[in-house]
Amino acid sequence: MSRLASGVVLVTAQEASLDPDDPQAPHGEDVGMTATAFMSVSLDPPLVLVSLREGSRMDDLLDEQPRWAVSVLSESQRHIAGRFAMKGRVSDRLLFADIPCVRGEATGAPLVGGALATLECRTERRVPAGDHTLVIGRVLTATLPSPAAGPLAYFKGRYRQLD
C-alpha cells in the first residue's frame, strides 16, 4: 500500500473539559492527528470517511464526541503533518501552540490556517474494520482558505510535493 499516493489531512476535535461544573477548569483540550486514509464518500449528502487506528486517542475521542474537523494540508505544511504523526509525542496543546488556527463555528475544533480546504463534520456512522475504525462524517461546513497552494502527498513512506 506504500505505492498508493494519498493526500494528507489533519483531523482535529475538541475534548470536553474534565470538570465542566468547575468554572476554573480548562475548557477542554484540542486534539489532532495526521491521517492519509481520508476520502470523499458522497456528494449528496456530503459525506467523508477517515480511518482511525482502533483504540487511538482520536478513535476514543470521536466515539464520545461526534463533531470533528479536517484540514487538507498544503505542500508547505509538512511540518504540521510530521508533528501530529509522532508517536509518544508531547501534549497536543503544545503541538498547536505555534500553528495558526481558527475555531470552527460548527465544531469548535481547530482549523489550520493556510490549508487547501477545511471541513467540519458530524459522525454519521462508525464501522469496525480490522485494527481500524472507519468514521463516516457528514460535512457541516467547507471552506477553501488557500485554494491556489499545492497539495501535500504521502508516497512510499514519505511526505512529498507534486511536481
N, C-alpha and C positions, 0 to 999 in steps of 0.2 A: 504493500500500500504506500510505501515511501515514494513510489514512482507516480503517484497521483497528486498533481499540484492542487493546492487549495488556498482559498483566501484565509485571512487571519482576522479574528474579531476579539474584542474584549467584552466578556459578559459581566455585567455588574448588577448588584442588588443591594438593598439596604437592610441590614439585620436589625431587628427590633431592639429597643432598649432592654437591658437585663432587668431593670426595675421601673416599669412605666408609671408606677404610683409615686415615685420619688422625683420631684422636680429638679433635684440636684444631680440626678443620674445622667450619664451621657445619653444623647438622643438615639443612639444606635451606631453601628459601625458600617461603613461602606465595605463591600466585599467584591473582589474582582478575580477573574480567571480568563486566561488566554485559551481560545478554542480555535481549532482548524476544522472541526466537524460541525459545520453550520450550513444550513441551506434554506432556500425558499421552498415551501411545500404547496402553497395555494395562493392565487391572487384574489379569489372570491369564495370564501372570506380570506383576507390576508393572513396567512399562517407561515411561520418559520419553525425550524427544528434545530436544536443544539443537542449534541451528545455529551453527557457528563459521566465521568468515572463514578461508578456506584460507590457511595459512602464518602465521596469527597465533600469538602466543606460546602461547595456550591450546590451539589446534589442535595445535601441535607437542608440547606437554606431554602432552595426552591421547592422542597417538599412541604415547607411550612409557609413560605412567603410566595404568593402567586404572581407578584409583579416584579419584573426584571427588565433590564435594558441590554442593548448590544451596540457597540461602536465598531464599525467596519474600519479597520486600521489602514492608514496610508503608508506608502513606502518610507516616509520619514519617521514613522512611529515604531520602528523595530525595537527600540529600547523599551517601549511600553510592553510590547509582546513578550520580550525576554524577561522583564521584571515580574510579570504576573504568571509566568510559566515556571518559575523557580520552585524547586521542592525545598521544604524546610525553610521557607522564607520568613522574614520579619513580619510584623503585623501589617495588615492591609492599609491601616491608617497611614503608616509611614510611606508605603508604596504610592499612595495617592497624593502625598504632600506637595510635590512639585509638578504635578500633571494638571494642565488647565482643563477644568471640567465645569459643566453646568449641571444643575439638578433637573432631572426630567419632571415635567409637570404631572404626568400620569403615574409615575412610579416612585419618584424621589431618588432614584438611582443616579449615579454619576454618568454623564455622557461626555466623552472625551472631545475636547476642542481640537479642530483640525482633522477629525475623522472624515472618511469619504461619505459615510452615511451613519445616522443613528436611528435606532428603533426602540420603542418602548413596547413591552409585551405583557400579556397576562396568560399564565399557563392554562391551556385547554385540556391537555392530556399528558400523562407520564406513562411511558412504555418501557418496562424492563427489557433489556437486550444484552444477554451475556453479562459481562462485567461493567456494563454501562447502563445509563438511563437515558432514553430519548425523550426530551422535553419539547412538546409542541406548544408554541405560543401564538396567540392572536395578536397581531400588530395593532397597537393602540395609537401610536404616533410614529411618523417617519420624517426625518429632515435630512438635508444634504449640506452639511457645514462646509465641506471642501470638495465639491464635485470634480474639480479640474485636476486634482492630485492623482498620482498613480497608485495602484493597489500594492499592499504588502502580500506576498505569496509565501507559501511554505512548500518546499520540494526537497526530497532526499534528505530530510532531517535538518534543513537549514532555512532561515528566512531569506527571501530573495526579492529582487525588484524585477519587473518585466522590462525587457529592453525594447 
